[in-house]
Each structure stands twice: as C-alpha cells, then as structure tokens.
Amino acid sequence: MSTIPYGRQHITQDDIDAVSAVLRSDFLTQGPVVPAFEQALAEHCQAKHAVAVSNATAALHLACRALQVGAGDLVWTSPITFVASANCALYCGADVDFVDIDPRTWNMDPLALASKLEQARDIGRLPKVVVVVHLCGQPCDMRAIGALSREYGFKVIEDASHAIGGRYLGEPIGNCRYSDITVFSFHPVKIITTGEGGAALTQDDVLADRLRLLRSHGITREASQMDNPPDGAWYYEQIDLGFNYRMTDIQAALGLSQARHLEQVVARRHQLAQRYDSLLADLPLQLSWQLPDTYSGLHLYVVLVDEKAARGRKEVFDGLRSDGILVNVHYIPVYRHPYYRQRFTFRPADFPHAENYYARAISLPMYPQLTHEQQDFICERLRSYLT
Ligand SMILES: *Cc1c(COP(=O)(O)O)cnc(C)c1O
C-alpha cells in the first residue's frame, strides 16, 4: 500500500513547460521572469510591491532587517509556528518572546498580546516588531493587532507562509492592510511552490527598496542611491551588508505558472476540509474554528484529540503512521527547542493554550490530489483509534 503524505506539490504539464522555456532562454537567474512573478503576486494580493527571494526564512530575515531590527531590540511571535518565525529576529541580534495562542483559532491571541503589551510598557520593554502567523492558513485577528500596533508603536510582519490565497474581511492576505510586510513560502508542501522560494510584500516604497537592496548583497546600481558619481557603466556600490537571497528565473517560472491556479487549488482544499469537517463531526476531536468573514488558505488541516477519546494523541498518531498515513504535528512550541531553552528562560506555564494545543494536535493529509477514497480511509482509521 502506498503512503499518504500530509502535504505535497501539484505539478502540471504547464508548469513543466514554463520551467523548460526558462532553461532554453538566456537567463536562468536575474532575468525577466522574476519581475513577472513579482508583478503577478503583487496584483493578486493587491500589494504595491512583491520581492521574490530564495525562501520564506530569507524573506522573514529581510523583513526584520528592513524594519531595522537590531541588537537590543525585542521581537514577539506566536509559540505555535515553524522556528523560522522566531529565528529571523535572532539573525538580527534581537531577543525573542512569545504571546500565547487563542484556544479556538490557534493564532496569536490579541487579548494576550494586549495584556503582555501593557506589562511591557510598564517595564519599558516593548517589542519593535510582532510577527503574527496565519496558522494553517486561517487569518489572524489583524484588525485587533493593527490597532495595538498603532497604540504601542510596534511594526507588524505577517508570516503568511500558510495563507496565500486566503482572505481577511474580503481582502486578500498579502495586501498589508494591518501590517508592514507580509511573507509567503513556496516550499513544495505549501499552497503553491517554486521548489524553494519565498516573497515579501509591502505597500511601502522605502521598505521595498530596502528589501531589494538586502536581497542582493546590499549592492545598488542606482546613481541616486550612491555616495559617489559612477566611475563608468560597470559601476555599482555596496551601501549595506546584504545577502544573496535571490530567487532564480527557473523557480519564478514555476511560481508564475502555479499562481495561475491559486484560486482553484485553495477552493479544492476547502472542499476537502468541508468533507473532513462532516466526516469527523461526531468524533472526540476539536476542529479549527474560523474567525467570521475570513477565508483560509488551508495549508494545513489540524485536529486536536479530546481528553475523552479512547486513545491519546501519541497512540492515535502512531496508529495512523502504521497505516501509511503520514500525519504530522505542526508545531512544537518554539520555546521548547533546546536552542531556545539554553538561551532564554521561558516557562511553558506562561503559554497554557500553546501547551494544550501541542499535547493534542495532529495534521491530517491536505493537498489538492488527495482523493475522497483516501480521505474516507483516513477518517475510518482515525475513528477506529478514537472510539
Ligand atoms: C514553511 C514556513 C516557513 C519557512 O519557509 P521556507 O520557505 O521553507 O523558508 C516560515 N514560517 C512558517 C509558518 C512556515 O510554515
């Protein structure tokens, strides 16, 4: 019996043809397809600028750098996320802290954020940036977070690695209505892929210039940005310490082709999610609760095993794995990782909802080509372990 992964890419003949065309063209990188992909992203998301990069981790790093996060600064994020949402702050020499999740949406709880901000103001240790994560693709409560950012003066990065194609109050994720920069990932398990890849979107011209500069070594060829008049046509200046975080045209061609099917792909994920919702409705599980007037990108379909289930999470997980269903857990709270434990003094008791979530979560398979037969099999096996 073949195994069922928790997520996988969906590659069409059009995708293959688009990549082949770049391989036969003059530019494998720094050619015209990267800006074409960026324009398609910006248009889809109603953002002024999209900056394509080598992966979302690089995009998060550049976003922190563009917002001038540095040594002594503080960045807050959700504990229930991939480590990259927090590591980006450490790359800049800043410190990291976490805000507990809402037990229904599993995203950063704006009430917990508000009370932590109040305490932080009292001790003069407010965050410079808050990285919010649209877990599973479900949009965070951005209006509340945006209001707090104005009140307390911090910047907001949306880690939307799970959420391209999603909508918040009728508008696309990525339009940065309540944030400064939004980041997407195009890893193959995510919603659309470029193999490896990411992007940072913003409405702000200055931030976009910084993102582009830092993506390519901090080097400029714009005379207006230079200290000196150009020595000649070959001339460029390094004016900041940047990186090589560029996306190739090969990757961008795949992304551009994939982006044409974005709406269909997300709609298919919703169809599968609704089917899971009804097949699992009578089982001892907590399903995700969506904020009103939001449309999830549905990168992940997570269920939480109830205490009253016949078996605990680990047994259910191991049973499903032995059936060839490659379930996963997203995520281990970031503060539990040894690297964080050794450097900081986080107490799990300060994050009771994250701890409860982590003790119970399982990500079920979710990708466009998952068949109804496979889904029925997954639900039947799950039922056998839970009841
Ligand atoms: C996948 C992911 C990232 C990192 O994406 P890469 O493109 O692999 O660097 C960051 N944050 C979250 C929430 C993710 O799921």
The ligand as an SDF file (V2000), in Angstrom:
LIG
                    3D

 15 15  0  0  0  0  0  0  0  0999 V2000
    7.3910   26.9200    5.8940 C   0  0  0  0  0  0  0  0  0  0  0  0
    7.3810   28.0180    6.8690 C   0  0  0  0  0  0  0  0  0  0  0  0
    8.4090   28.9620    6.9620 C   0  0  0  0  0  0  0  0  0  0  0  0
    9.6830   28.8430    6.2050 C   0  0  0  0  0  0  0  0  0  0  0  0
    9.5170   28.6930    4.8550 O   0  0  0  0  0  0  0  0  0  0  0  0
   10.7480   28.3600    3.9140 P   0  0  0  0  0  0  0  0  0  0  0  0
   10.2800   28.8240    2.5650 O   0  0  0  0  0  0  0  0  0  0  0  0
   10.9170   26.8640    3.9750 O   0  0  0  0  0  0  0  0  0  0  0  0
   11.9450   29.0670    4.4050 O   0  0  0  0  0  0  0  0  0  0  0  0
    8.2680   30.0170    7.8420 C   0  0  0  0  0  0  0  0  0  0  0  0
    7.1820   30.1250    8.6180 N   0  0  0  0  0  0  0  0  0  0  0  0
    6.1810   29.2340    8.5820 C   0  0  0  0  0  0  0  0  0  0  0  0
    4.9900   29.4310    9.4560 C   0  0  0  0  0  0  0  0  0  0  0  0
    6.2600   28.1370    7.7180 C   0  0  0  0  0  0  0  0  0  0  0  0
    5.2790   27.2290    7.7000 O   0  0  0  0  0  0  0  0  0  0  0  0
  1  2  1  0
  2  3  1  0
  2 14  2  0
  3  4  1  0
  3 10  2  0
  4  5  1  0
  5  6  1  0
  6  7  2  0
  6  8  1  0
  6  9  1  0
 10 11  1  0
 11 12  2  0
 12 13  1  0
 12 14  1  0
 14 15  1  0
M  END
$$$$
